[in-house]
Amino acid sequence: MASHHCHRDPWPQPGLTPERLQARRQLYAACAVCFVFMAGEVIGGYLAHSLAIMTDAAHLLADVGSMMGSLFSLWLSTRPATRTMTFGWHRSETLGALASVVSLWMVTGILLYLAFIRLLHSDYHIEGGAMLLTASIAVCANLLMAFVLHQAGPPHSHGARGAEYAPLEEEPGDPLPLGNTSVRAAFVHVLGDLLQSLGVLAASILIYFKPQYKVADPISTFLFSICALGSTAPTLRDVLRILMEGTPRSVGFEPVRDTLLSVPGVRATHELHLWALTLTYHVASAHLAIDAAADPETVLAEASARLYSRFGFSSCTLQVEQYQPEMAQCLRCQEPPQA
């Protein structure tokens, strides 16, 4: 019998890996900067009577929530699986992302209502100087957060798969670029905030030099609120896909099926299921119908190795059984239809 054991990787060491420790430090620093400047924008927006500044502060609130969710998920990921939480606590990251999106929607909805009231009634005053100062500080804050987050972590190997794995079609042994996915996601989000802050700064310059154009404040609030809500669409799409146990976007059903069928001795596959606990923690399970002459242990080892190396699954569960001709007519053994 082939020497094969079901656990390909060694038992993970307790605590965070060096890559995730670096990610946690970056997220702590960026979260602290974001929170301080968010509070400053709220105060500055109140003093300047500027809804555009408040809208930018709301976007920073979403950033704080997102980064705190990432930090919380990093902490939860160190907790072992239990008999109740058999997969561990990975999906807390997804729930945190959903809470961040909902909070942004609520705050943005209130700001849109206030902006609409201002467009109907022009009895408001904008303090151009306070608005310009606050918007300038917000741009500097976003530049500082981008600098903190734009630090590529050391490449990690494929040995211990976890929440950082980014499935790529690379040759064995090629390192994956960049570090933690939470840091990369936060960096992309901060870049979006920087563009919005630049827009608010442009509106504040206009109001400062041309106070009669104070309508630029509610108009920019509308524009940036739409941008803020639009930025949540990819996150919401990914969250719903994960919660609905959908196939990961980076993994196709047909490639996985064809890979399993290419294993020597495999005649058919059925009950193939692909889902994800997070954006990067992918799971697969399947039944493999093999020839009577094939060695089940060899087939299991080869099929598992191909799934891990080609698709980067974090967990694979394969059941090997002998092929029967009636499987071709069995309804439960048929492939699911296209969505």
Salt bridges, closest charged atoms under 4 A:
ASP9 OD2 - ARG161 NH1 2.63
ASP63 OD1 - HIS189 NE2 3.12
GLU127 OE2 - HIS125 NE2 3.38
GLU164 OE2 - ARG20 NE 3.34
GLU170 OE2 - HIS158 NE2 2.87
ASP193 OD1 - HIS59 ND1 3.16
ASP217 OD2 - ARG118 NH1 3.04
ASP238 OD1 - ARG237 NE 3.68
ASP238 OD1 - ARG249 NE 2.96
GLU245 OE2 - ARG91 NH1 3.20
ASP258 OD1 - ARG257 NE 3.09
GLU271 OE1 - HIS273 NE2 3.33
GLU271 OE2 - ARG332 NH2 3.71
ASP291 OD1 - ARG267 NH1 3.15
GLU302 OE2 - ARG306 NE 2.54
GLU321 OE2 - HIS270 NE2 2.86
GLU321 OE1 - HIS287 ND1 3.81
GLU335 OE1 - ARG257 NH1 2.93
